[in-house]
Amino acid sequence: MWAFFERLLDSSMFAPHGICLLWEPQLIWLHVASDVVIASAYFSIPVALSIFVSKRRDVDFGWVFWAFALFIMACGVGHVMSIVTLWYPVYGIEGIVKAMTAAASIVTAAMLWPLLPKVLALPSPSQLRAAEVALAQEGMYREAEDMLRQSQKMEAIGQLTGGVAHDFNNLLTIISGNLEIADRCLQTWSEAARERLMRVIANAANGAQRAAMLTQRLLAFARRQPLVPKLTNVGQLIGGMSDFFRRTLGENVDLEVVEGAGLWQIEVDPSQLEAAILNLVVNAKDAMNASNAKISGAMANSGKLKIETSNVSVDEGYRQQNAGVPAGQYVLIVVSDTGSGMPREVQEKAFDPFFTTKQPGQGTGLGLSQVYGFVKQSGGEIKIYSKVGHGTTIRIYLPRAATAPETVGQSEAPLVGSSGSETVLVVEDEYDVRSYLVETLKDLNYRVREAANGAAALTQFDANPFRIDLLLTDIVMPGLNGRELADQLHHRQSGLRVLFMTGYSRDAIVHQGRLDAGVSLLQKPVTQALLAARIREILDKS
């Protein structure tokens, strides 16, 4: 065996390979250059494969990469030997290198072919992309399902809220209405009895007013309150309320109102916007009061409240920094305080109904939820930014109005009551509410016809037609609702003027949270002053 290797490695009987090329320099260096390039490439491939496998230990079939690296390395050594044999006839060594390369190729092929079905079963890049898209779509579907469940939950809450509000507001109308009648009757009593009863009635009326506010907050949270949007200048609205804010906050709270230049008009219900901002101001006052209570010797109710307004245009970059604010043009209202701030878990629940961090009896937990419902119903967005010990900032985005502001002329103050020649048809299915309305209208010197429902009203009119100056009707009634009754009476008497009443109306005259065009609505509970003013406003309209 040793003699065989000696003969194999003996190069004395062979001539260099360069002789075959006639020692032609061009041919020799062409071969050398080509083999150098090929060998360099072959040597770099195993290095790259080893780095890949060592850093990606999660890759399947890593051992195949190592076998392939050894095979490629042997191929590179073979090309190096091709260069050596141009000058040195060591063909035996070259043969051994080729034999080793052949063995490595057989081993690599033997491992690769059985592995081929498994490799083919691996997903291709296009399949991976398709799977990624499918996963993204599945995530979107699940997110949509979560949003749908949340929407359905909100819908259920809204229906419950609406039902409670409808019945509750009917009861409040009875309470407050009869209290008003009793108050008027008391004017003829003795002084002592009158003072006592007036005090009791005032307390009852205050309770009824608080209950009415509660139902309005419930409707606002559920986005079921009928809004009456008007073109509004936020700067003027807040400026007109600033003195009231200062009285509410007290002398020790520094109020700063910063109005942006050239504020755009927005289309919102101004009374509800006032209520929303007032809620934020009162919450800020409570937060600053709570913060001061934790500091020994701090001045009660001291702090700083800042209300800023400005125009903002939300683009894609701004939207990413303020998640949930769609692109568009907005008027931004920012209310900032120096109160105690909110931890993250409180911020996440701040808009939930009946959630409050105040002591029992100090709040219903409906303030911020009312603001949230109003802003959402108005097409806007609301965000909370807060840090414990560093105060709270609430940002309200309300969309810019698409129409130009209207010029409204000055009008004389409306008359209260009637000259006695105007007839009001009252249609209300709740007997006590109807009785209060009829008596109140008679006190205001109107001629009054009444009916318990829409069908009864049509029957009464058809049996003996009479001139109706105003139809005052509830919306939610058995049989014909108020809108359907008004439509039928319009066919019988053109130009009929209508004032709708409701404790809660979902879609008879309200769509997307807004009153239909040209519709007048009176929200229950109804008071004499409000009823008188609204009726005169409609009757005196040219």
Disulfide bonds with the S-S distance in Angstrom:
none
